C-alpha cells in the first residue's frame, strides 16, 4: 500500500486554523477529503494536527505532478467546493509548496 509520501510530488501546507474552530475545521476537512479520491493524478492525503500548536494542521497531498494539482485540481469544480468548505478557517492564509524526492545517498562500504 502506498500513501502520499510515495508520490512523485508532495504538496505541503501548514494550515493555521482560527482559535476555537478546530472541531468545525476537522468536520469540514472530513467532508472535503473525498473530493480528491477519484481525481486524476491524486495519490493520497494526510492531515495531522500539531501537538505543540493544536490550531496548526499539516496537510500533505501526493500528486503525480505539480500540474495535476495546480492545473487539474485547482481548475475543477471539486476545488471550488474544497475552497468553500475550508478556506474561511485560515488566519493567515497558508502557503502551499511542492516537493520532490531527493535520491538517498549511496551506502558506503
Backbone as a ProteinNet text record, in pm:
[ID]
protein_1_A
[PRIMARY]
XXXXXXXXXXXXXXXXXXXXXXXXXXXXXXXXXXXXXXXXXXXXXXXXXXXXXXXXXXXXXXXXXXXXXXXXXXXXXXXXXXXXXXXXXXXXXXXXXXXXXXXXXXXXX
[TERTIARY]
84.7	0	88.9	51.9	128	44	111	43	100.8	64.2	109.7	261.3	329.7	474.8	546.2	476.2	535.5	514.5	446.8	413.2	533.4	534.6	643	648.7	532.7	526.4	445	497.2	430	392.2	262.7	211.8	218.6	264.8	281.9	221.3	143.1	92.8	71.9	108.8	72.4	-54	-159.8	-290	-317.6	-307.9	-335.1	-485	-550.4	-694.8	-721.3	-818.7	-851.9	-888	-846.9	-875.3	-1023.7	-1050.5	-1186.4	-1261.6	-1197.8	-1266.1	-1210.7	-1129	-1066.4	-1167.8	-1268.8	-1367.7	-1444.1	-1484.8	-1556.6	-1466.1	-1338.6	-1243.7	-1227.2	-1210.1	-1191.4	-1314.7	-1433.7	-1555.3	-1559.6	-1521.6	-1519	-1413.3	-1298.4	-1192.4	-1239.9	-1311.3	-1364	-1459.5	-1531.2	-1619.9	-1541.6	-1431.3	-1352.4	-1263.8	-1207.6	-1112.6	-1167.5	-1292.6	-1343.3	-1347.7	-1343.3	-1342.2	-1218.3	-1111.8	-986.1	-979.1	-1055.1	-1033.8	-1033.3	-1114	-1120.9	-1052	-981.2	-924.6	-798.5	-786.8	-667.9	-540.4	-439.4	-311.7	-301.1	-410	-409.5	-355.1	-262.8	-201	-235.6	-274.6	-305.3	-298.4	-357.8	-361.2	-338.5	-275.7	-260.6	-275.6	-362.5	-382.9	-350	-260.2	-217.7	-234	-271.8	-286.4	-157.6	-118	1.8	-12.2	95	96.5	121	227	259.8	162.3	111.1	15.7	-105.7	-204.4	-317.6	-402.2	-384.5	-457.7	-387.3	-271.3	-197.7	-204.1	-240.4	-252.7	-151.7	-96.4	-4.9	-83	-85	-151.9	-45.8	-49.5	38.8	-49.8	-33.4	-108.7	-10.4	-18.1	66.1	-0.6	79.7	32.4	128.6	78.6	164.8	255.7	207.2	283.1	228.9	307	259.7	136.7	138.7	27.9	-102.2	-92.6	-213.1	-282	-203.4	-258.1	-295	-196.4	-213.2	-311.8	-309.2	-395.3	-519.7	-498.1	-609.4	-704.8	-658.3	-746.9	-793.7	-701.7	-741.1	-832.5	-839.2	-929.7	-1061.5	-1086.4	-1202.4	-1315.2	-1436	-1547	-1519.6	-1442.8	-1409.1	-1328.7	-1239.5	-1160.1	-1249	-1345.7	-1437	-1507.7	-1548.6	-1613.8	-1513.3	-1390.4	-1283.6	-1263	-1250.8	-1228.1	-1344.5	-1466.6	-1586.2	-1589.7	-1550.4	-1551.8	-1443.1	-1322.9	-1206.1	-1142.6	-1143.5	-1059.8	-1098.2	-1220.3	-1260.7	-1207.1	-1146.2	-1091.2	-951.5	-879.8	-736.8	-710.7	-618.4	-571.9	-429.4	-330.3	-339.5	-356.9	-373.5	-391	-260.1	-265.4	-142.1	-67.8	62.3	147.6	150.4	127.5	130.4	256.2	332.4	455	455.8	536.7	550.7	693.7	709.1	840	851.8	974	1003.4	1110	1113.3	1209.5	1354.3	1439.7	1584.7	1639.9	1721.9	1778	1858.1	1844.4	1918.7	2068.1	2150.3	2294.5	2326.3	2419.3	2458.9	2528	2511.8	2577.3	2726.4	2803.5	2949.8	2995.2	3084.7	3134.1	3270.3
-118.2	0	124	221.7	344.9	459.2	566.1	684.8	808.4	925.4	1049.3	1063.9	1007.1	1022	945.2	852.6	774.7	839.3	952.1	1016.9	1091.1	1111.4	1186.7	1332.5	1391.1	1530.1	1533.6	1604.8	1616.2	1761.9	1784.4	1917	1928.8	2043.6	2067.5	2201.9	2205.3	2332.5	2318.7	2424	2435.2	2519.4	2463.7	2528.6	2589.2	2722	2787	2813.1	2733.7	2743.9	2840.9	2928.9	3028.2	2958.8	3017.9	2959.2	2930.2	2814.1	2774	2711.8	2703.1	2649.8	2514.6	2451.6	2325.6	2215	2201.1	2094.1	2113.7	2237.2	2265.7	2243.4	2280.6	2258.4	2109.6	2029.8	1886.1	1822.2	1868.6	1816.9	1856.5	1980.1	2026.1	1950.6	1924.3	1850.1	1707.9	1646.6	1511.5	1510.6	1619.3	1630.2	1660.8	1733.7	1776.1	1665.3	1581	1479	1390.1	1342.7	1258.5	1327.8	1460.7	1532	1497.1	1454.5	1420.8	1275.9	1189.6	1045.6	992.6	1045.9	996.5	1090.6	1191.3	1292.5	1241	1259.4	1212.6	1277.6	1195.4	1245	1250.3	1224	1223.2	1090.5	1094.3	972.4	942.6	1043.1	1020.2	1149.7	1147.7	1266.8	1227.5	1318.3	1301.7	1438.4	1446.6	1569.5	1537.9	1616.9	1594.5	1723.4	1708.5	1822.9	1841.6	1966.9	1996.4	1955.9	1907.9	1871.9	1997.5	2070.7	2191.9	2305.8	2309.1	2411.8	2343.1	2303.1	2226.2	2297.7	2426.6	2500.2	2500.8	2435.7	2426.6	2283.4	2269.4	2137.8	2126.9	2008.4	1978.5	1902.7	1958.8	1895.7	1844.2	1715.4	1652.7	1581.8	1617.6	1551.4	1506.9	1380.4	1326.1	1341.5	1384.5	1404.4	1339.4	1307.4	1258.8	1369.9	1495.4	1609.6	1737.5	1845.4	1975.9	2015.6	1985.8	2021.7	1952.1	1827	1756.6	1835.6	1901.1	1982.2	2122	2193.2	2335.3	2359.8	2277.6	2297.1	2209.1	2080.2	1985.9	2011	1990.7	2003.1	2146.7	2241	2380.3	2437.9	2377.3	2422.4	2347.1	2266.5	2176.8	2225.7	2174	2201.4	2146.2	2036.8	1980.7	2081.8	2154.7	2254.7	2369.4	2408.8	2515.2	2474	2350.3	2300.3	2291.1	2244.2	2237.4	2376.6	2475.3	2613.5	2662	2633.6	2674.2	2611.4	2485.4	2414.7	2461.2	2492.5	2505.9	2644.3	2721.8	2841.3	2947.1	2949.4	3051.2	3024.1	2908.3	2875.4	2932.9	2971.1	3002.3	3148.1	3167.2	3301	3291.9	3332.8	3384.7	3271	3309.4	3208.3	3132.3	2999.7	2919.3	2932.9	2907.4	2896.8	2750	2723.4	2586.8	2571.7	2465.9	2439.7	2294.1	2266.8	2131.1	2084	1956	1896.1	1768.5	1738.7	1614	1539.2	1406.2	1327.8	1359.3	1349.5	1361.2	1219.8	1181.8	1047.2	1026.2	910.2	876.9	863.6	894.5	878.9	729.9	696	555.1	512.3	387.2	337.4	323.8	346.9	336.4	210.2	141.4	15.8	32.1
0	0	0	-79	-84.3	-30.9	5.3	56.4	-8	43.4	-18.3	-19.8	77.5	83.6	-26.5	-92.6	-201.6	-338.1	-343.3	-470.6	-528.2	-660.7	-724	-679.1	-643.9	-597.8	-469.3	-369.6	-240.5	-216.9	-206.5	-170	-18.5	29.9	172.9	207.9	315.6	367.1	517	589.9	730.4	734.4	791.4	791.6	928.8	942.4	1070.5	1087	1168.6	1188.9	1304.4	1283.7	1386.2	1518.2	1630.9	1762.7	1781.5	1840.4	1870.6	1753.8	1637.3	1520	1475.1	1558.5	1520	1493.6	1578.9	1559.1	1428.5	1401.1	1276.3	1155.8	1169	1059.7	1032.6	1136.6	1118.2	1053.8	1089.1	1026.3	878.1	847.9	708.7	629.2	690.7	621.9	591.3	683.8	660	540.6	520.3	404.7	276.8	290.2	174.2	117.9	202.8	157.8	45.6	52.9	-56	-192.7	-195.6	-323.5	-405.2	-337.7	-404.1	-450.5	-389.6	-402.5	-545.4	-632.5	-770.2	-868.4	-816	-905.4	-974.4	-1107.7	-1180.2	-1126	-1102.8	-1052.7	-902.6	-830.7	-684.8	-634.2	-536.7	-483.9	-338.6	-262.8	-121.9	-44.1	73.9	158.6	303.5	376	520.3	583.7	684.4	759.4	904.2	963.2	1101.6	1181.2	1308.3	1398.3	1476.9	1496.8	1573.8	1719	1776.4	1917.7	2000.9	1968.3	2042.6	2011.5	1888.5	1846.2	1783	1864.6	1814.8	1709.5	1693.4	1590.9	1456.9	1448.4	1322.4	1272.2	1145.9	1083.1	970	953.9	844.3	738	616.9	504.3	409.1	380	281.6	180.1	52.8	-53.3	-159.8	-196.3	-301.4	-436.7	-536.3	-672.2	-770.2	-889.4	-996.3	-1047.9	-1043.4	-1093.9	-1031.5	-1040.9	-995.3	-1077.5	-1206.6	-1294.2	-1252.9	-1205.4	-1160.5	-1049.2	-965.2	-857.2	-905.1	-959.2	-992	-1106.4	-1209.1	-1325.6	-1315.1	-1291.2	-1287.7	-1172.1	-1050	-934.2	-913.9	-918.3	-891.6	-998.8	-1113.6	-1218.3	-1220.3	-1119.7	-1120.5	-1029.6	-1052.1	-959.9	-819.2	-810.8	-679.9	-596.9	-663.7	-590.6	-543	-623.8	-580.6	-451.9	-442.6	-320.1	-205.6	-232.2	-132.2	-72	-158.2	-114.9	-28.6	-70.8	3.3	142.9	151.3	279.4	375.8	323.1	410.3	421.2	316.7	315	418.3	464.5	562.4	703.3	725.4	857.5	881	776.1	787.4	822.3	917	953.4	1003.8	925.6	788.9	688.1	562.4	459	440.1	429	423.2	290	299	180.9	141.4	13.3	-38.2	-122.4	-95.5	-170.2	-214.9	-317.6	-371.7	-353.6	-325.3	-303	-384.8	-425.7	-496.2	-417.1	-428.6	-350.9	-389.6	-291.4	-311.8	-308	-406	-402.3	-274.3	-218.8	-98	-132.2	-37.4	-54.9	-71.1	-160.2	-170.1	-40.9	-7.6	114.1	88.1	191.5	180.5	251	186	243.8	302.7
[MASK]
+++++++++++++++++++++++++++++++++++++++++++++++++++++++++++++++++++++++++++++++++++++++++++++++++++++++++++++

